[in-house]
Amino acid sequence: MSWPADLFPSRSASDIFYALRVVEKEIPYVPPVPQPKTEQIVRKRAPVTEEYVATPLPKIIIVGASIGGLLLAIILEQQGIPYRIFERAKVCEPIESAVFFNAQTAKVFTQLGLNNEIVAAGLKTNCLQIYNEDRVLTHFFDYSLAPQMYGSAGFVLPKPVLYNILLSHVPSAKIIRGTKILSVSSGDSFVTVLQDNGDTAVCDIVVGADGTYSAVRQSIFDQMRKHDVMDPKDKEPMKYSTVCLIGQTRPLSDVEFPIMAKDDCQFIRVLGRNKPYSLTYFTTKQRTITWSITEYLDNNSHDENNPFRTSDWGQATVDLMCEKVKDIPIVAGGYHHATVGYLVELTDRTKIKKVVMEEKVFSKWYYNRTVLLGNACHRLSPSAGSGATNSVLDAVSLANWIVSLPAFSLLEDISYAFQSYQEERVPWVKDSMKSSNFFKKMLAGNFKGKVLRTVSKYGAKPMMRKMMARMGQNQPQLWFMDTIPDRGIMKTAYQNSLHEPPSRVEARRKKVLEEIANGSVGTVSAVAVIV
């Protein structure tokens, strides 16, 4: 793959970061030779092949047009950093699930100019209601204090709606569809990506945003295994204890579903009585219901739902699970005593999906010049609804470090950036996993689930405050854009990628200025100074 000439936009010559000779086209690599001091300001370039040409800004390939991959692309686009997205699917059709956002993402969406559009497509949610099969409300979790505490309410929107919003902000020419990645060879100086048509692409950085069964992760783990540097925990298969049936109805009237008349999102869960199932559903701004049935697996059903056997999951398998859960009651409002079967009737059967929900946080998120993002490096139970949020926050942290990289970044620069990204994100992801596991266990129909529901019923308010406090503290931002002040009464947590990257950039800038002032580096007319 060749990179078009317009893939390397220039930056303002009034900012000082490093000096680069002004030329009409990229300079092919030449082995280092003794140079006058006036040219020593240019960093040592990495070795190249006939295909690869070192450039000041890193050329980035994002594998996977996922939510995290698209958001990273939007950030790179706004910063003028060259990138391409390689997407396996020719037409992307996200699962018809719901996405929940709150104060954690509000600031970065505002920085990127996305917040108004995303919030307008969503419906504010003030509470979670849990019912039993008699349609009796057993638990009520109040979210109404979120705006006061953290300056932003939680809201829900369908995943396809969010996906299309993000997609509209990425130039279509920069998404290469129908591209299956066979391998990623990450070296010291550049990365080679092998595609299924035999073509290869070379770049400076590869970001694996290609989901749970990531081809990028498999490639870098193969390399780590070969060099005996792989963490033993990463060799273990992902655990799974639940299967979800996911769908979204057509737009509904208030007569068909009376709770649609309410102004806020109705976030409802129904627990099966002596059944290994629970139902979760949301009303949306688009007047649809996004719904999911979670099956809690025992030893027998666990083997039946092995993810390596999902190739057998066709429409017949989906229909079979729909039949099993059709009699679970739902709360539709008014005197309308409907069941899951009614939801299924209102949904396009061809878009109902059955999905195994694996759970794992991998120990290593990067290798050399390749890094993972979103479900490629952590997969959580959907019980707490934090999957999309964590993908967004991954993209923010990673972008902060990519934008701060020096010109012609060496492997040591990139390794430090990727390690810092992982160290910042892992604690928050593990907190999300704990929250997800708590809700998953609480909603299960076994004895432990009953105990947790009893405890949470009488301690719901303090428990909810504690969970909100922890979630609301993490509100990351992009350091290279105008920062958004706290709007709630609670202060947000320290964010390393908001502070360290700009300090490193400033330190490099000062060093260059000092060298120029001391005469150790001269100035020439053919020097452009770029940040």
N, C-alpha and C positions, 0 to 999 in steps of 0.2 A: 504494500500500500504506500503510495506517495502522499506526502502532506502538501496541500496547495500552498502557493506563495502567500496568500492572504491569511494563512493560519498563524502568522507571527506578527501581530499588531505591535506598532511602536508605542512607547510610553513617553510621557512628558520629559523633555530634555532639561527642564528647570529643576528637577529633583535629582539629588545625588545619592546613588547607591553603588553603582559600579560603572566603569567606562567601557564602551564598546565602539569599535571602529564602525563608522557609517559606510555601508556598502549597499549596492543595489540588490544583491542576492546573498544567500547564506554562504559562509566561507567553509569549504570542506576542511576536514581535520588535517593538520600538518604536524608531524612529530615535533615535539618541543625543541627549539634551538635557542642559543643565547640571544636575549633580546635587550634593547635599551630600557632603562628604567621607566621611560615614558609609556611603555606598553605593559609593564608588569602589573598594572592595575587590573588587566583582564585575567580572570581566573583561569586556571589550568583546565583545558577541555578534556572531556572523556573520549576515549578511543571510539572510533566509528567504523561502521561497515559501509559498503557501497550504498546501502539503503538509508543508513542513519546519518544524520547531520546534527551535531550538537548545536543547540540554540540557547539563548539566555533564559527564556521562559520555558518551563518544562512542558513537553507535549504529553498529554494525558489521554489514555484510553479507559473509559468507564465501561465495564462489562455488565450489562443489565440495565434496562430502562425501568428500574423499580422506583418507588417513591424516594428513597435515599439517593439513588443514582441520578434521578431527575433534579432533585434539589441541589446536589453538588454541581451538576451541569449549569443550573441557573446562576449559581454563585460564580463559577469560573467564567461564564459568559459575561457577567457584569464586570468582571475584573480583567477581561481581555486575555485570559490564559487559554491557549489552544487545547482543544479536546475533541474527542469523538465518542459517541456511545455505540457500542456493539450490542444489539438486542437479538436474541435468538428467534423470537416470535415475529412473523411477518405482520400480524395485527395483534396488538396488545389488548387483552380483555381481562382486566383485574377481577378478582373474585368479588361477588356482590355483597361484600361485608360492610360494616360500619367502621368509621374512623373517629376516635375521640381525641380532641385536642383541648388544651387548657393553657394556663399561664406559662407553661414550660416552653411553648413554641411561639407565643405571641410576640415577643421582642424580635426574634430573628425574622419572622414573617413580616413584621413592620419594617425592619431594615431593608428587606428585599422588595418592598412594595407589593406584597402578596396578601397581607393580613385582611384588608377590607374585602377583597374578592373571596377569600376562603371563608371568612366569617359570614359573609352575606349568603353563601351557599349552604351554611350549616344552621342548626337549630340549637338554641341554648338549652342545656340540661341542668336542672336544679337538684335532682335527687335520683337515687336508685331505689326502686321498689321491688321487694321480693315477696312472691305469693306462693301458697301451697296449691295442691290440686283442687282444693275446695274454693279457690279464688279468694282466699282470706289473706290479707296483708300481714305478713309475719315480721318483716324487717323493713326499716326505712332509713336510708343513708342520705343525710342532708348535705348538698354541695353549695347551698345558697350563700355561704360566707366567703366563698372563693374570691369574688371581686374585691371585697373589703380587705381580705388578707393579702392577696397577691395582685390585685389590679385587673384581673381578667377572669371571666366566667368560662366554664367548660362548655363545649359544644360538640355536636355530632353531625357528620355528613357521610353520605355513601362514598365508599372508596373509589368507584369509577368517576364520580364527580370531582373528587380531589385530584385524581390522576389526570383528568383532562385539563384541569386548571394548570397544573404544573407543566404538562406537555405543551400547552399553548405558549409557554415562556421559553421554550427551547427551539431554536431553528430546526426545522425538519431535515434540512440538508446535513445536519450534524448527527443524526441518528441513522445508523446503518442497520436496517432490519433484515431478518432472515439469516443472521450470521451466527453460526454455532462455533463456539470456541473449543478446540480440541486440546490445546495445551498453552501454557504461559511459561516461558523460560526467562526467569528473572536473574540477570547478571549484575556485575558491579557497575557497569556503565550504561546499560540500556536494557530494555525488555523486548523480547520477541514473542508475538502472539500468532499462533498457528490456527487458521480457520479451517472449517470442514471442506471448503472448496480447494484447499491446497495453498491458498494465498497466505502470506505472512505480513504482519504489520510490526513496525518497530516504533518505540516511543521511550520516554523517560520514566513514566510511572503508569502502572496499571492499577485501577481500583476495581475490586471484585464486589459488585453490588447485585450479584446474580442469584440471590436467594438461598434457601435452605440446602439445596443440593448443588452448591456452587462448584462450577468447573474450575474457577480460579483457585478456590481453596484447595481442591483436590490436586491441582498442579503444584502449588507451592508446598503442600504437605508431602507430595512425592519427592520434591527436591530436598526438603528437610529430612525426610526419612533416608534418602540416599546419602546425605552427609551426616547422618546420625545426630541431628540437632532437634529432633521433634520431641515435644513433650509427650510422655506416655499417656497422659489423660486425653490428648487429642486423638489418639489412636482408637479410643473406645467409641463404640457406636452411640448415636444420639438416643436418649431415652424418650419413650412416649407412653402416655397413660390415658390419652383421650383421642377421640375422633370427632370431627365436627361436620355437620351437614349445614351448608350455608346457602342462603338465597335472599332475593329481594323481590317484593311484590311489584305489580304495576301500580301506577298512581290510583289512590283510593278516595272515595267520597266519605263525608261524615256519616252517611247512612250505612255504608258498607263496614266502616270501622269508626264508631263514635268517638274514640279518644283522639282521632285525627283533628277534632275541633279545638283541642287545647293548643295554646300558643307556644308552649315549650316542648322540648323533646321528652316523650314518655319512654323512660329507660326502665324496662321491666324484665324481671326474671321469674320463671315458674319452676319450682322444684318437683320432680316426679316423686310419687309416694311408692317406696319399695321398688323403684325402677332405677336403672343406671343412667338416667337421662336428666338433663336440665335444659330449659329453653331460655334464650335471651333475645329480646327484640327492641328496636328503636323506631320511633316515628321520625320522619325526616322533613326537611323543607320542601322536598320534591313531592311530598304527600305519598311517599312509599313507606313500606315497613321493611327494614333490613332485619333478618332473623337468622339465628343459628341454633342448632340442637347439638349439645355436647353429650357424647356417650363416654362414660367412665369405664375403662376396660378392666376386666379381671384376667386371670391367666389364660383362659380359653379365648376370649374375644381379643386379647392382646395379640396372640399368634395369628388369628384370622385377619387382623388389620395391619400386619407387618408392612411397612412402607415399601419394601422391595417387591411386594406383590400388588402394588397399586396399579400396575399396568392392566390388571384384570378389572379395574373399577370403571365400568361403563355405565350407561344409563340404567341398565338392569339392577346394578348394585345400589345406585342412588334410589331407584324406585322401591327396592326392598327395604331400605332404611326409612324412607318416607312412610311406608306401610306400617313399620314397627312403632313409629312415634305419632301416628295420625290422631290418636285419641287423647294426647296430652292437652289439658285445658289451656286456654289463653284468656287474658283479660282484654276484651275489645272495647269495653265501655258500655254504659247503658244496660239494657237487658239482653245484650247480644252475647249469649253463652256459646262461643265458638271453640274450636280445637285447632291443633296444628294442621289437621287435614284441610281446614279452611284456608290457612296461610299458603299451603302448598297449591291449592286450587287457584289462588290469586297470583301465583308465581310461574314464570316461564320455566318449564321443567328442564329445558336444555341448558339453562344457566345455573341450576342447582348443582353445587359441587360437594363432594365428600373428601375431606382432607384430614390426614394424620397430623396431629399437633405435637411435633417433637420439641424437646426442651434441652438446651445445652448452651453454656457460655464457653467458647473455645479459649484455650490458654494463650495461643499465639495468633495475633491478628495481621501479621505482616512477615514478609521475608524479602530481603534485599529491596528492590524497587517496586514490590507488589504489596498492596494493602487491601484489607477486607472491610466491608461496611454493611450494616443492617443484618438481615437474617443470615448472611454468609458467615458472620462471626458470632452471632448469638441468636438463639431461637427460644422464645418464651411462650408459655401457655397464654391463650387469648383471654383468660378469665379476668384480667385487670385492664385489658384494652390498651396496653402500652406499646404494642409492636411498632406502629407507624411513628409514634413520638420518638422512640429510641432510634429509629432510622434517620429521622430528621436531625436529632441531636448529634448523631455520629457524623453526619455530613457537615454540620456546623464546626465541630471540633477539628475534623480533618481539613476542612477548607482553611481554617485559621492557620494551620501549620504549613499547608501547601503555599499559600500566598506569601508567607514569610521566608520561603526558601531563597537562598542566595542564587545569583546567576550561575549558570552551568553547574548546577548542584552536584556535588560529589556524593558517593554512597553514604559517607559518614553524616552528611547534612540530612539526607533523606531518612536514614535509620533513626537519627535523633528525633526527627519530626514524627515519624510513625510510632516510635516508642512512647513519646509524650502524649500522642493522641490516644493510644491504648490505655496508658496509665490514668488519663483523665476520665475515660468513659467506663472502664470496667467496674469501678465501685458503684456507679449509678445503675448500670445494667444489672448488677447482682442485686441491688435493692429492688429493682423492678421485678426480678425473678422471684424474690421473696414475697412480694405483694401478690404476684400472679399465682404463686403456689398456695398462698393462704386462701385466696378466693376459690381456687380450684378445689381445695380440700373441703372448704366450707360448703360448697355447692354439691359435693358428692352425696350419694344416698346412703353411705355406710355409717357405722356408729361414730367414727371420728368426725364426720361431717355434721352429724346431729349435735355432738358436743360443741363444736366450734360455732354452730349457729346459735346454740343456747347462750354461750359466753358472749358472742357478739351482739345478741339481742339486748342484753342488759348493760353492755359496755359499748354500745354502738357510737354514741356521741364522742366520748374521748378517743376511741379508736379511730374514728373518722377524722378527727382533728389532727391526730398524730400522723396519719397517712397523708392528709392534705398538706401538712407542714413540710414533710419530707419531699413530696413531689413538687410542691410549689417553690422550694428553695432553688431548684435547678432550672435556671432560666438563661441558658447560654446565648451569647451574642457574637457577632463578627467584629473583630478588633479594628478592621480597616474601614468600617462604616460608622456613621454617627451612632453613639451608644444611646440606648433608651433607659431613662431613669426608672427606678422602682416606683410603682404606682400604688402599691398596697402598704399596709402597716408593717408587714414582715419583710426583713431584709433577705435578699437572695444569697446563695452560697458563693464562695470564691470560685472563680473560673480561671484556671491557669492559662488556657489558650487565649484568653482575653488580655492577659498582661505580659506573659513571657515573650510571645512572638514579636510584638512591636518593640519590646526592649532590646531584643537581639538585632532587629533591623536597625534600630537607632545606633546601637553599638558599632555595627559595621559601617554605617554612614559616617559616624564620627571618626572612625579609624581612617577612612579614605580622606576625609577633610584634613586630618592631621598630617597624613603623608603628603598631601598636596602642599599644605602650608610649610612643611619642613623641607620641601624640595626633593624628597625621596621619590616622588612621582611627579613628573612634569605634565604639562598640558600641550596638546597638539590640536590643530584646527580640525582634524578629521576624527574628533572624539565626541560621541554623544553620551550624555550621562543619563542613565535610566534607573528607575527603581523597579 
